[in-house]
Amino acid sequence: MQRGILIAEGKTKQIYAHPSDADLAIIVSKDDITAGDGARRNVIAGKGLISGRTTANNFALLTRAHIASHFVAHGDSDDTMVVRRCTMIPLEVVTRRIATGSYLKRHPHVAEGQRFDPLITEFFFKDDANHDPLMSVDELILANIADAATLTTMTTMAQKVFSVLENAWQAHDVTLVDLKIEFGRTSTGQLVVADVIDNDSWRLWQGGTSSNMLDKQIYRNMREVTPEGLERLRQTYLTVMQLTDQWR
């Protein structure tokens, strides 16, 4: 797919202007994988193709569920996706079904594996230098990062996104443990789910057990990163992509 100028670049993706429509952009997933705010970084050949296809599959599913997003179409290569251009809101919105990971460090009284029903949603301000700090709704409003109505809408939309993906994964005997998404506003001011939703965005447990992880946590847990370990991880990401292909 022909691309315009490079607009932005993150750790795992590049964003280009669309060559013929100023309201569109092209997201290209990279082969990079990172952890610890980029302290650990590796390249997995072909990951961009896997991640790009996975995220486009996810957004296609959300579109059919009538959830507003920036998604327009799959690109003509698996690592690309055509989207509406957005002004991003600098928040990571994390929705949790099961207590694990960083949540337990902040809430040591909670047992690992505890189920949250209703779902819990948290906001993390995007600031790598300060490790994306958790912020309360009141703190976000006071800091003029987002107003109360926007935060309420983001919470509602994030939980609907989670429920749609959770139901889809249940059909494969996979538990969606938690999910990180981002939001932006289109040129008309519409609030939409944006950025990417790939295998770096969630925790997935095959059969509902943490010993059968299918996601980026495998990489985070590696004591030593080896070519063999990265290849096993690539195969896991490929399996996840092939399952989401059924949602196209």
Secondary structure, 3 states (H helix, E strand, C coil): CCCCCEEEECCCEEEEECCCCCCEEEEEECCEEEECCCCEEEECCCHHHHHHHHHHHHHHHHHHCCCCECEEEECCCCCEEEEECCEECCEEEEEEEECCCHHHHHCCCCCCCCEEEEEEEEEEECCHHHCCCEECHHHHHHCCCCCHHHHHHHHHHHHHHHHHHHHHHHCCCEEEEEEEEEEEECCCCCEEEECCCCCCCEEEEECCCHHHECCCHHHHCCCCCCHHHHHHHHHHHHHHHHHHHHHC
